[in-house]
Amino acid sequence: MRPSSSTEGILPAFQGPWDQYNLSPASRTQYPVRIFRVTGLVENASNLLDFNSTVIRAIPTTNGFVPGDLYSSITLDFGKEVCGPVTIRSGPTSTEQTVAFAYAESSEWVGFNSDDASSLRPSVSDGHFEFQIGPNETYMVPMEKQRGGYRYLTIFTKTTDAILEIKEVSAHFTSMPHWENLRAYPSYFYCNDELLNRLWYASAYTNQLSTLAKDQSRRCELDSGWLTNAVCCTSGETVITDAPRRDRTVWAGDFAVVIWSQFATIGDSVSMKNALDTLFDVQSEKGQFPWCGPPICHDSRSDLAKSAEWPYMSDSYHLWTILVSRHFYHLTSDIDWLKSKWDKIILGMELAVSRFRAEEGLYYCEGILDWGRTSVEGFNLSGNILFHETLVNMAPLATLLGHPGTARDWLALAETLKPNLEKFWDAAAGLYIDNLKAPDLYPQDGNSLACWFGIADLERASIITTNLKKRWGPYGPINPECSGPVSPFISGFELQALVRADKMNDALQMIRTAWGWMINNPASTGSTILEAWGGDGQLTYPFYKDKPSYISHCHPFSTGPVLVMTFELLGLNLTEAGGISWEFTPTPGDLEHCEGGFTGVCGKYSAGWKKERKNGSIVFTGWVQAPQGTTGRVRAPRGVGQAASANGQKTRCSFSDGYWWVDGVKGGERHEFMFL
């Protein structure tokens, strides 16, 4: 992440065989790669793929009647998720007519109406987009009517007896508008597991597609159709949102994962900063951060939006906004940004502290909203753990900015809170309960956070993750607090729990099962990360009730595997703000080799390792290279002995926390290590 510049995306920082997995287009003009289906009267359908003529003839009338539910059509498959306005060029035999476009991310929703993206209100349908065209004309969809994310495009004529000769169809990629070269990633990942490589780059592409121009958000007050000309960002020109199709809006809780995933893949700190600025700019006078940013926070016509408290109805998203501001500073060391937000952070922290109930020694969640799960109001496990994590992480920043008394107060409150979290522990179940008023629900989110954030020690984390694993099905972990779907967002939390419990092999198993099923599912885009799916493998989500096509097939909050792959499996981390210090701590699991890197404010960081068996023992070799002026540590994997050599010379190691370490590794050159 480079906070002072918005010119990333010119040259790739790392080039190599991993480029084969990069899904980003070389040009903003994208063309279909296959024909998915035809209906009615279509001649030479495949010609269109070679820029030759395909002809669609309207279904003829029969006794003056035209079937209203069937059109002659061709559905084009772009081979992966694309975005932006479509351009169509007609041929000389075309007649004057009305043509329609219908879009779909998933093959399940291919038809004469687009998948739902505009509203969850039952009365609202996206329908299709209509326009007029004649012979030898070129028509480009207006920018405000562009579709933000789709793989399939259905083209049909609505005019009786019309002939549509199509010479060419293309889509203009509008996401990531500030990058000149869409393939110029500042990061990379590569290992001996093909599926993991695909998932890492699909996650990068998901983050990229979800980064938009500030004035191309989805309008949410329409009664039909769609418009993408709303403003979703109060600062800057680009912003990372929740998804390219819907909602094209900033959601604070998503950044629990996205702040790290985005850094590890596309590294666009400008768009991340603009997203955080937007949340800060719509903070309430009382200090509450919103559940979501504009335009939804201002213009939604949902039943929830009728509440007098809207959109300030989520304790967790309030706390995530504050905590993620800490993470943003950690990744960028942008002290000026932190100072500019400090008064609002203090106001938000004061509001959070006011919800601590001294009698119970716990935080009381007043809001009813979270990530799509059932109500969290009351003494809720995940809310309390998140409050504790926020107190502990914000205290050092208070000290940094000259407020040691505030830091002491926050740490003291965290110390008071932590032992009271035992009120949620059910030793018989080996899990925490969800809420003091819901003792029979054992949530995935709160139990995972307890491990991720260190509330549970290693022994308890092992117990929790063992019991959470009992819920795994053939399509991933079943989430009980949201009525039984697979939530890749919260399963990303569980991945972190597994890592903290020293269960990398289980983490890899979950990734291969859940995300592997998703990326290989024929109903998926095969190129982006899905928002959620049913525990039975169907594309359903209880939160969306009767609108299953509303599910987003490109959702950055589902990119949790990136955190495991880059920061744990590869093991490359920044340990001090801006990366002036770092660690290389590989956790190989069942892999044989892995390498990767990212770009921070100090420069490029990269590392790699290889595990081999020689003469009946494991030889582990690794290398790391970091920017000049930085200093790091290298840790041998568990089960491997101390370093036998560094750069071909014998080296001294220290032993702490059950691991062998090489300390004082200077940046500016490549260092190679061998562990026996």
ROFIBA-26652 format. One record per residue (C-alpha): x, y, z; residue in three letters; residue number from 1. Coordinates in steps of 0.2 Angstrom, whole numbers, plus 5000, padded with zeros to 4 digits. Layout:
N
east; north; up; code; pos
X; Y; Z; ala; NUM
...
This chain:
676
east; north; up; code; pos
5000; 5000; 5000; met; 1
5007; 5017; 4995; arg; 2
4996; 5030; 5003; pro; 3
5003; 5045; 4995; ser; 4
5000; 5040; 4977; ser; 5
4985; 5034; 4966; ser; 6
4996; 5028; 4952; thr; 7
4998; 5010; 4956; glu; 8
4994; 4998; 4942; gly; 9
5008; 5003; 4929; ile; 10
5020; 4989; 4930; leu; 11
5019; 4973; 4940; pro; 12
5030; 4972; 4955; ala; 13
5033; 4953; 4953; phe; 14
5033; 4943; 4937; gln; 15
5034; 4924; 4935; gly; 16
5024; 4908; 4932; pro; 17
5011; 4914; 4944; trp; 18
5005; 4927; 4930; asp; 19
4995; 4912; 4922; gln; 20
4983; 4913; 4936; tyr; 21
4980; 4932; 4935; asn; 22
4962; 4935; 4929; leu; 23
4964; 4953; 4926; ser; 24
4962; 4958; 4908; pro; 25
4976; 4965; 4897; ala; 26
4964; 4977; 4890; ser; 27
4948; 4986; 4896; arg; 28
4939; 4980; 4881; thr; 29
4933; 4962; 4884; gln; 30
4925; 4950; 4872; tyr; 31
4914; 4934; 4875; pro; 32
4923; 4918; 4873; val; 33
4909; 4906; 4870; arg; 34
4891; 4904; 4867; ile; 35
4881; 4898; 4882; phe; 36
4864; 4895; 4874; arg; 37
4852; 4901; 4860; val; 38
4833; 4901; 4860; thr; 39
4822; 4903; 4845; gly; 40
4829; 4907; 4828; leu; 41
4847; 4911; 4828; val; 42
4859; 4908; 4813; glu; 43
4878; 4905; 4814; asn; 44
4879; 4909; 4833; ala; 45
4897; 4905; 4835; ser; 46
4902; 4917; 4821; asn; 47
4900; 4931; 4833; leu; 48
4916; 4925; 4843; leu; 49
4926; 4928; 4827; asp; 50
4919; 4945; 4823; phe; 51
4908; 4938; 4809; asn; 52
4889; 4939; 4808; ser; 53
4877; 4931; 4819; thr; 54
4858; 4933; 4815; val; 55
4844; 4933; 4827; ile; 56
4826; 4932; 4819; arg; 57
4811; 4937; 4830; ala; 58
4800; 4922; 4833; ile; 59
4786; 4924; 4820; pro; 60
4768; 4927; 4825; thr; 61
4756; 4913; 4824; thr; 62
4738; 4918; 4821; asn; 63
4743; 4936; 4827; gly; 64
4750; 4929; 4843; phe; 65
4768; 4931; 4849; val; 66
4773; 4920; 4864; pro; 67
4777; 4932; 4878; gly; 68
4788; 4921; 4888; asp; 69
4800; 4917; 4873; leu; 70
4812; 4927; 4862; tyr; 71
4825; 4922; 4849; ser; 72
4841; 4926; 4859; ser; 73
4859; 4922; 4861; ile; 74
4868; 4921; 4878; thr; 75
4886; 4926; 4878; leu; 76
4898; 4919; 4890; asp; 77
4913; 4930; 4894; phe; 78
4922; 4916; 4903; gly; 79
4924; 4925; 4919; lys; 80
4916; 4939; 4928; glu; 81
4917; 4956; 4919; val; 82
4910; 4973; 4921; cys; 83
4905; 4989; 4913; gly; 84
4894; 4995; 4898; pro; 85
4892; 4984; 4883; val; 86
4894; 4989; 4865; thr; 87
4885; 4981; 4851; ile; 88
4888; 4983; 4832; arg; 89
4874; 4978; 4820; ser; 90
4876; 4972; 4802; gly; 91
4868; 4978; 4786; pro; 92
4853; 4966; 4786; thr; 93
4847; 4972; 4803; ser; 94
4830; 4981; 4804; thr; 95
4825; 4995; 4815; glu; 96
4820; 4987; 4832; gln; 97
4820; 4986; 4851; thr; 98
4834; 4975; 4857; val; 99
4836; 4970; 4875; ala; 100
4851; 4965; 4886; phe; 101
4849; 4954; 4902; ala; 102
4864; 4950; 4913; tyr; 103
4868; 4936; 4925; ala; 104
4883; 4932; 4936; glu; 105
4878; 4914; 4938; ser; 106
4872; 4902; 4924; ser; 107
4857; 4898; 4935; glu; 108
4850; 4915; 4932; trp; 109
4852; 4916; 4913; val; 110
4836; 4922; 4906; gly; 111
4826; 4937; 4898; phe; 112
4827; 4946; 4915; asn; 113
4843; 4951; 4924; ser; 114
4848; 4944; 4941; asp; 115
4842; 4954; 4956; asp; 116
4853; 4968; 4961; ala; 117
4843; 4983; 4964; ser; 118
4833; 4979; 4979; ser; 119
4827; 4966; 4991; leu; 120
4809; 4973; 4990; arg; 121
4798; 4959; 4982; pro; 122
4790; 4972; 4971; ser; 123
4806; 4977; 4963; val; 124
4814; 4968; 4948; ser; 125
4829; 4972; 4938; asp; 126
4821; 4966; 4922; gly; 127
4831; 4970; 4906; his; 128
4838; 4985; 4897; phe; 129
4830; 4990; 4881; glu; 130
4837; 5002; 4867; phe; 131
4834; 5005; 4849; gln; 132
4846; 5000; 4835; ile; 133
4845; 4999; 4816; gly; 134
4857; 4993; 4802; pro; 135
4875; 4996; 4803; asn; 136
4875; 5005; 4819; glu; 137
4885; 5004; 4835; thr; 138
4877; 5006; 4852; tyr; 139
4885; 5008; 4869; met; 140
4875; 5006; 4885; val; 141
4875; 5023; 4894; pro; 142
4887; 5023; 4909; met; 143
4873; 5025; 4921; glu; 144
4865; 5009; 4915; lys; 145
4881; 4999; 4915; gln; 146
4880; 4982; 4924; arg; 147
4893; 4981; 4937; gly; 148
4896; 4963; 4937; gly; 149
4891; 4949; 4926; tyr; 150
4898; 4934; 4916; arg; 151
4883; 4930; 4905; tyr; 152
4874; 4943; 4893; leu; 153
4858; 4938; 4884; thr; 154
4853; 4948; 4869; ile; 155
4836; 4947; 4861; phe; 156
4825; 4957; 4850; thr; 157
4808; 4963; 4856; lys; 158
4801; 4969; 4839; thr; 159
4789; 4958; 4829; thr; 160
4797; 4951; 4813; asp; 161
4814; 4959; 4817; ala; 162
4831; 4954; 4810; ile; 163
4846; 4958; 4821; leu; 164
4863; 4955; 4813; glu; 165
4876; 4956; 4826; ile; 166
4894; 4959; 4820; lys; 167
4903; 4962; 4837; glu; 168
4899; 4963; 4856; val; 169
4911; 4969; 4869; ser; 170
4911; 4975; 4887; ala; 171
4921; 4990; 4894; his; 172
4930; 4986; 4911; phe; 173
4926; 5001; 4922; thr; 174
4932; 4994; 4939; ser; 175
4949; 5000; 4945; met; 176
4948; 5016; 4934; pro; 177
4964; 5023; 4941; his; 178
4975; 5009; 4936; trp; 179
4983; 5010; 4918; glu; 180
4988; 4992; 4918; asn; 181
4975; 4981; 4926; leu; 182
4987; 4966; 4927; arg; 183
5000; 4976; 4936; ala; 184
4998; 4968; 4954; tyr; 185
5010; 4974; 4967; pro; 186
5009; 4957; 4975; ser; 187
5009; 4939; 4971; tyr; 188
5007; 4921; 4978; phe; 189
5013; 4904; 4971; tyr; 190
5013; 4887; 4978; cys; 191
5013; 4868; 4973; asn; 192
4994; 4868; 4975; asp; 193
4985; 4873; 4959; glu; 194
4968; 4876; 4968; leu; 195
4976; 4888; 4981; leu; 196
4984; 4898; 4967; asn; 197
4968; 4900; 4958; arg; 198
4959; 4905; 4974; leu; 199
4972; 4918; 4978; trp; 200
4970; 4926; 4961; tyr; 201
4951; 4925; 4961; ala; 202
4952; 4934; 4977; ser; 203
4963; 4947; 4970; ala; 204
4951; 4949; 4955; tyr; 205
4936; 4950; 4967; thr; 206
4945; 4965; 4976; asn; 207
4949; 4973; 4959; gln; 208
4931; 4972; 4952; leu; 209
4924; 4979; 4968; ser; 210
4935; 4995; 4967; thr; 211
4925; 5008; 4958; leu; 212
4924; 5026; 4953; ala; 213
4915; 5036; 4967; lys; 214
4900; 5041; 4956; asp; 215
4896; 5024; 4949; gln; 216
4887; 5016; 4964; ser; 217
4870; 5008; 4963; arg; 218
4855; 5018; 4966; arg; 219
4843; 5010; 4979; cys; 220
4827; 5020; 4978; glu; 221
4821; 5014; 4961; leu; 222
4805; 5004; 4958; asp; 223
4812; 4995; 4943; ser; 224
4827; 4992; 4933; gly; 225
4844; 4999; 4939; trp; 226
4855; 5014; 4939; leu; 227
4874; 5015; 4943; thr; 228
4876; 5034; 4945; asn; 229
4875; 5036; 4964; ala; 230
4889; 5043; 4974; val; 231
4896; 5031; 4986; cys; 232
4912; 5040; 4992; cys; 233
4914; 5056; 5001; thr; 234
4933; 5057; 4998; ser; 235
4944; 5054; 4983; gly; 236
4939; 5047; 4966; glu; 237
4940; 5028; 4969; thr; 238
4933; 5017; 4983; val; 239
4933; 4998; 4987; ile; 240
4915; 4993; 4990; thr; 241
4906; 4977; 4995; asp; 242
4904; 4970; 4977; ala; 243
4903; 4976; 4959; pro; 244
4885; 4971; 4955; arg; 245
4877; 4975; 4972; arg; 246
4878; 4984; 4983; asp; 247
4892; 4995; 4976; arg; 248
4893; 5002; 4993; thr; 249
4905; 5003; 5008; val; 250
4901; 4991; 5022; trp; 251
4912; 4993; 5037; ala; 252
4911; 4975; 5044; gly; 253
4917; 4968; 5027; asp; 254
4934; 4977; 5031; phe; 255
4937; 4964; 5045; ala; 256
4944; 4953; 5031; val; 257
4946; 4965; 5016; val; 258
4958; 4977; 5025; ile; 259
4971; 4963; 5025; trp; 260
4965; 4954; 5009; ser; 261
4966; 4970; 4999; gln; 262
4983; 4974; 5005; phe; 263
4990; 4957; 5001; ala; 264
4983; 4957; 4983; thr; 265
4980; 4973; 4975; ile; 266
4987; 4984; 4988; gly; 267
4977; 5000; 4984; asp; 268
4978; 5010; 4999; ser; 269
4970; 5025; 4991; val; 270
4954; 5017; 4988; ser; 271
4954; 5009; 5005; met; 272
4958; 5026; 5013; lys; 273
4943; 5034; 5003; asn; 274
4932; 5020; 5010; ala; 275
4936; 5023; 5028; leu; 276
4935; 5042; 5025; asp; 277
4917; 5039; 5019; thr; 278
4912; 5030; 5035; leu; 279
4920; 5043; 5046; phe; 280
4911; 5057; 5036; asp; 281
4894; 5049; 5040; val; 282
4897; 5046; 5058; gln; 283
4883; 5052; 5069; ser; 284
4883; 5066; 5081; glu; 285
4883; 5054; 5095; lys; 286
4899; 5046; 5088; gly; 287
4890; 5030; 5080; gln; 288
4898; 5024; 5064; phe; 289
4885; 5018; 5051; pro; 290
4881; 5000; 5046; trp; 291
4884; 5005; 5028; cys; 292
4890; 5020; 5018; gly; 293
4881; 5030; 5005; pro; 294
4870; 5029; 4995; pro; 295
4861; 5016; 5005; ile; 296
4863; 5024; 5022; cys; 297
4854; 5040; 5015; his; 298
4842; 5033; 5002; asp; 299
4837; 5015; 5006; ser; 300
4818; 5012; 5006; arg; 301
4819; 4995; 5015; ser; 302
4809; 4992; 5031; asp; 303
4825; 4993; 5041; leu; 304
4828; 5011; 5034; ala; 305
4811; 5016; 5042; lys; 306
4818; 5015; 5059; ser; 307
4823; 5032; 5068; ala; 308
4840; 5024; 5072; glu; 309
4844; 5020; 5054; trp; 310
4858; 5018; 5048; pro; 311
4866; 5018; 5066; tyr; 312
4860; 5001; 5071; met; 313
4876; 4990; 5072; ser; 314
4888; 4989; 5087; asp; 315
4899; 4977; 5077; ser; 316
4901; 4987; 5062; tyr; 317
4904; 5003; 5073; his; 318
4918; 4993; 5082; leu; 319
4925; 4986; 5066; trp; 320
4927; 5004; 5059; thr; 321
4937; 5009; 5073; ile; 322
4948; 4993; 5073; leu; 323
4951; 4994; 5055; val; 324
4957; 5012; 5056; ser; 325
4971; 5005; 5067; arg; 326
4975; 4991; 5054; his; 327
4975; 5004; 5040; phe; 328
4988; 5014; 5050; tyr; 329
4998; 4998; 5054; his; 330
4999; 4995; 5035; leu; 331
5003; 5012; 5029; thr; 332
5010; 5022; 5044; ser; 333
5000; 5036; 5038; asp; 334
5001; 5046; 5054; ile; 335
4993; 5062; 5047; asp; 336
4978; 5052; 5042; trp; 337
4977; 5045; 5059; leu; 338
4978; 5062; 5067; lys; 339
4965; 5069; 5056; ser; 340
4953; 5055; 5062; lys; 341
4958; 5054; 5080; trp; 342
4944; 5065; 5087; asp; 343
4931; 5055; 5078; lys; 344
4939; 5039; 5084; ile; 345
4938; 5046; 5102; ile; 346
4920; 5050; 5100; leu; 347
4916; 5033; 5093; gly; 348
4926; 5025; 5108; met; 349
4917; 5035; 5121; glu; 350
4901; 5029; 5114; leu; 351
4907; 5011; 5114; ala; 352
4913; 5013; 5132; val; 353
4896; 5020; 5137; ser; 354
4888; 5003; 5133; arg; 355
4899; 4994; 5145; phe; 356
4888; 4988; 5160; arg; 357
4898; 4988; 5175; ala; 358
4886; 4976; 5185; glu; 359
4889; 4962; 5172; glu; 360
4906; 4968; 5167; gly; 361
4901; 4966; 5149; leu; 362
4898; 4976; 5134; tyr; 363
4879; 4978; 5129; tyr; 364
4875; 4978; 5111; cys; 365
4861; 4990; 5108; glu; 366
4860; 4988; 5089; gly; 367
4851; 4974; 5081; ile; 368
4861; 4972; 5065; leu; 369
4877; 4963; 5060; asp; 370
4883; 4954; 5045; trp; 371
4866; 4945; 5041; gly; 372
4864; 4934; 5056; arg; 373
4850; 4934; 5069; thr; 374
4849; 4948; 5081; ser; 375
4864; 4952; 5092; val; 376
4856; 4964; 5104; glu; 377
4860; 4961; 5122; gly; 378
4876; 4953; 5130; phe; 379
4882; 4946; 5114; asn; 380
4898; 4935; 5113; leu; 381
4906; 4942; 5097; ser; 382
4901; 4960; 5101; gly; 383
4911; 4958; 5118; asn; 384
4926; 4950; 5110; ile; 385
4927; 4963; 5097; leu; 386
4925; 4977; 5110; phe; 387
4940; 4969; 5119; his; 388
4950; 4968; 5104; glu; 389
4947; 4986; 5099; thr; 390
4951; 4992; 5117; leu; 391
4968; 4983; 5116; val; 392
4973; 4988; 5099; asn; 393
4968; 5007; 5100; met; 394
4977; 5009; 5117; ala; 395
4995; 5010; 5109; pro; 396
4988; 5023; 5096; leu; 397
4982; 5033; 5110; ala; 398
4999; 5033; 5118; thr; 399
5007; 5037; 5101; leu; 400
4997; 5052; 5099; leu; 401
5000; 5058; 5117; gly; 402
4986; 5052; 5127; his; 403
4993; 5039; 5139; pro; 404
4979; 5041; 5152; gly; 405
4966; 5036; 5139; thr; 406
4977; 5021; 5134; ala; 407
4978; 5016; 5152; arg; 408
4959; 5018; 5154; asp; 409
4956; 5007; 5139; trp; 410
4968; 4993; 5144; leu; 411
4960; 4993; 5162; ala; 412
4943; 4991; 5154; leu; 413
4949; 4977; 5143; ala; 414
4957; 4969; 5159; glu; 415
4940; 4970; 5168; thr; 416
4930; 4963; 5153; leu; 417
4941; 4948; 5149; lys; 418
4937; 4937; 5164; pro; 419
4919; 4940; 5162; asn; 420
4919; 4932; 5145; leu; 421
4919; 4916; 5154; glu; 422
4901; 4919; 5157; lys; 423
4899; 4913; 5139; phe; 424
4909; 4897; 5141; trp; 425
4900; 4881; 5141; asp; 426
4913; 4868; 5146; ala; 427
4901; 4853; 5142; ala; 428
4899; 4859; 5124; ala; 429
4917; 4865; 5122; gly; 430
4911; 4881; 5114; leu; 431
4905; 4898; 5119; tyr; 432
4887; 4902; 5119; ile; 433
4881; 4916; 5108; asp; 434
4871; 4928; 5120; asn; 435
4867; 4927; 5139; leu; 436
4849; 4927; 5133; lys; 437
4853; 4913; 5120; ala; 438
4862; 4899; 5129; pro; 439
4858; 4886; 5117; asp; 440
4866; 4894; 5102; leu; 441
4884; 4891; 5099; tyr; 442
4890; 4903; 5085; pro; 443
4903; 4902; 5072; gln; 444
4907; 4920; 5073; asp; 445
4910; 4922; 5091; gly; 446
4919; 4906; 5094; asn; 447
4930; 4909; 5079; ser; 448
4934; 4927; 5085; leu; 449
4938; 4920; 5103; ala; 450
4952; 4910; 5095; cys; 451
4958; 4923; 5082; trp; 452
4959; 4937; 5095; phe; 453
4967; 4927; 5108; gly; 454
4953; 4926; 5121; ile; 455
4955; 4907; 5120; ala; 456
4972; 4900; 5124; asp; 457
4980; 4887; 5113; leu; 458
4972; 4872; 5123; glu; 459
4954; 4880; 5122; arg; 460
4956; 4885; 5104; ala; 461
4960; 4867; 5100; ser; 462
4944; 4862; 5109; ile; 463
4934; 4875; 5100; ile; 464
4940; 4872; 5083; thr; 465
4938; 4853; 5085; thr; 466
4919; 4856; 5090; asn; 467
4917; 4869; 5076; leu; 468
4924; 4856; 5064; lys; 469
4909; 4844; 5068; lys; 470
4898; 4856; 5058; arg; 471
4908; 4855; 5042; trp; 472
4898; 4848; 5028; gly; 473
4903; 4844; 5010; pro; 474
4900; 4862; 5005; tyr; 475
4909; 4870; 5020; gly; 476
4905; 4875; 5038; pro; 477
4887; 4876; 5042; ile; 478
4883; 4893; 5051; asn; 479
4870; 4891; 5065; pro; 480
4868; 4910; 5069; glu; 481
4861; 4913; 5051; cys; 482
4850; 4898; 5050; ser; 483
4861; 4886; 5041; gly; 484
4871; 4893; 5026; pro; 485
4889; 4892; 5022; val; 486
4896; 4910; 5026; ser; 487
4913; 4912; 5018; pro; 488
4914; 4928; 5027; phe; 489
4913; 4920; 5044; ile; 490
4922; 4905; 5039; ser; 491
4936; 4916; 5035; gly; 492
4936; 4920; 5054; phe; 493
4936; 4901; 5057; glu; 494
4951; 4899; 5046; leu; 495
4960; 4911; 5058; gln; 496
4954; 4901; 5073; ala; 497
4962; 4886; 5065; leu; 498
4978; 4895; 5062; val; 499
4978; 4901; 5080; arg; 500
4975; 4883; 5086; ala; 501
4990; 4877; 5076; asp; 502
4979; 4867; 5064; lys; 503
4986; 4873; 5047; met; 504
4981; 4856; 5039; asn; 505
4963; 4859; 5044; asp; 506
4963; 4876; 5038; ala; 507
4969; 4870; 5021; leu; 508
4956; 4856; 5021; gln; 509
4942; 4869; 5024; met; 510
4948; 4880; 5010; ile; 511
4949; 4866; 4998; arg; 512
4932; 4860; 5003; thr; 513
4922; 4876; 5004; ala; 514
4931; 4888; 4993; trp; 515
4936; 4874; 4981; gly; 516
4918; 4868; 4979; trp; 517
4913; 4886; 4975; met; 518
4927; 4890; 4962; ile; 519
4923; 4874; 4953; asn; 520
4904; 4875; 4954; asn; 521
4897; 4877; 4936; pro; 522
4885; 4889; 4943; ala; 523
4899; 4900; 4950; ser; 524
4908; 4913; 4939; thr; 525
4924; 4902; 4941; gly; 526
4934; 4918; 4943; ser; 527
4927; 4927; 4959; thr; 528
4922; 4923; 4977; ile; 529
4904; 4920; 4981; leu; 530
4895; 4929; 4995; glu; 531
4886; 4914; 5003; ala; 532
4878; 4898; 4998; trp; 533
4867; 4885; 5006; gly; 534
4873; 4871; 5017; gly; 535
4865; 4859; 5004; asp; 536
4876; 4867; 4990; gly; 537
4861; 4877; 4983; gln; 538
4863; 4895; 4979; leu; 539
4852; 4901; 4993; thr; 540
4855; 4913; 5008; tyr; 541
4842; 4915; 5022; pro; 542
4846; 4934; 5023; phe; 543
4839; 4936; 5005; tyr; 544
4823; 4925; 5008; lys; 545
4814; 4924; 4991; asp; 546
4827; 4932; 4980; lys; 547
4841; 4919; 4978; pro; 548
4848; 4928; 4963; ser; 549
4852; 4943; 4974; tyr; 550
4867; 4934; 4980; ile; 551
4883; 4942; 4975; ser; 552
4895; 4931; 4966; his; 553
4910; 4943; 4968; cys; 554
4911; 4948; 4987; his; 555
4928; 4954; 4994; pro; 556
4923; 4949; 5012; phe; 557
4923; 4931; 5007; ser; 558
4942; 4932; 5003; thr; 559
4948; 4925; 5020; gly; 560
4959; 4912; 5012; pro; 561
4971; 4926; 5006; val; 562
4975; 4930; 5024; leu; 563
4979; 4912; 5028; val; 564
4989; 4910; 5012; met; 565
5000; 4926; 5012; thr; 566
5002; 4929; 5031; phe; 567
5002; 4911; 5038; glu; 568
5006; 4898; 5025; leu; 569
5019; 4909; 5016; leu; 570
5021; 4918; 5033; gly; 571
5026; 4936; 5028; leu; 572
5020; 4949; 5040; asn; 573
5023; 4968; 5044; leu; 574
5026; 4969; 5063; thr; 575
5028; 4988; 5065; glu; 576
5018; 5002; 5057; ala; 577
5023; 5004; 5038; gly; 578
5034; 4988; 5038; gly; 579
5049; 4995; 5046; ile; 580
5050; 4978; 5055; ser; 581
5043; 4962; 5048; trp; 582
5043; 4943; 5051; glu; 583
5045; 4928; 5040; phe; 584
5036; 4914; 5049; thr; 585
5031; 4900; 5037; pro; 586
5018; 4887; 5042; thr; 587
5019; 4874; 5028; pro; 588
5005; 4863; 5032; gly; 589
5005; 4849; 5019; asp; 590
5013; 4860; 5005; leu; 591
5030; 4857; 4997; glu; 592
5034; 4874; 4992; his; 593
5027; 4892; 4992; cys; 594
5033; 4910; 4988; glu; 595
5025; 4927; 4987; gly; 596
5026; 4945; 4991; gly; 597
5018; 4962; 4993; phe; 598
5022; 4980; 4992; thr; 599
5022; 4992; 5007; gly; 600
5026; 5010; 5010; val; 601
5044; 5005; 5012; cys; 602
5045; 4995; 4996; gly; 603
5044; 4977; 4991; lys; 604
5043; 4962; 5002; tyr; 605
5045; 4944; 4996; ser; 606
5049; 4927; 5003; ala; 607
5048; 4909; 4999; gly; 608
5051; 4892; 5006; trp; 609
5054; 4874; 5000; lys; 610
5052; 4858; 5010; lys; 611
5061; 4842; 5005; glu; 612
5065; 4825; 5012; arg; 613
5083; 4820; 5012; lys; 614
5091; 4805; 5020; asn; 615
5075; 4802; 5030; gly; 616
5074; 4819; 5037; ser; 617
5065; 4836; 5032; ile; 618
5076; 4849; 5025; val; 619
5068; 4866; 5025; phe; 620
5075; 4880; 5015; thr; 621
5069; 4898; 5013; gly; 622
5073; 4915; 5007; trp; 623
5067; 4933; 5011; val; 624
5070; 4950; 5004; gln; 625
5064; 4966; 5011; ala; 626
5067; 4984; 5008; pro; 627
5083; 4993; 5013; gln; 628
5081; 5001; 5030; gly; 629
5070; 4987; 5037; thr; 630
5074; 4974; 5050; thr; 631
5065; 4957; 5052; gly; 632
5065; 4940; 5060; arg; 633
5064; 4923; 5052; val; 634
5056; 4908; 5061; arg; 635
5058; 4890; 5058; ala; 636
5042; 4880; 5056; pro; 637
5036; 4869; 5070; arg; 638
5045; 4852; 5069; gly; 639
5060; 4858; 5060; val; 640
5076; 4861; 5069; gly; 641
5086; 4878; 5071; gln; 642
5094; 4886; 5056; ala; 643
5110; 4877; 5050; ala; 644
5115; 4891; 5039; ser; 645
5111; 4909; 5034; ala; 646
5118; 4914; 5017; asn; 647
5129; 4899; 5017; gly; 648
5136; 4903; 5034; gln; 649
5133; 4895; 5051; lys; 650
5121; 4906; 5061; thr; 651
5115; 4908; 5079; arg; 652
5097; 4905; 5083; cys; 653
5087; 4910; 5098; ser; 654
5073; 4899; 5105; phe; 655
5056; 4906; 5111; ser; 656
5038; 4902; 5111; asp; 657
5042; 4884; 5105; gly; 658
5051; 4890; 5089; tyr; 659
5069; 4893; 5083; trp; 660
5072; 4911; 5077; trp; 661
5085; 4920; 5067; val; 662
5085; 4939; 5073; asp; 663
5091; 4955; 5066; gly; 664
5089; 4951; 5047; val; 665
5092; 4967; 5037; lys; 666
5083; 4972; 5022; gly; 667
5091; 4978; 5006; gly; 668
5097; 4960; 5000; glu; 669
5091; 4943; 4998; arg; 670
5094; 4931; 5013; his; 671
5094; 4912; 5011; glu; 672
5091; 4900; 5026; phe; 673
5092; 4881; 5029; met; 674
5084; 4873; 5043; phe; 675
5087; 4855; 5048; leu; 676
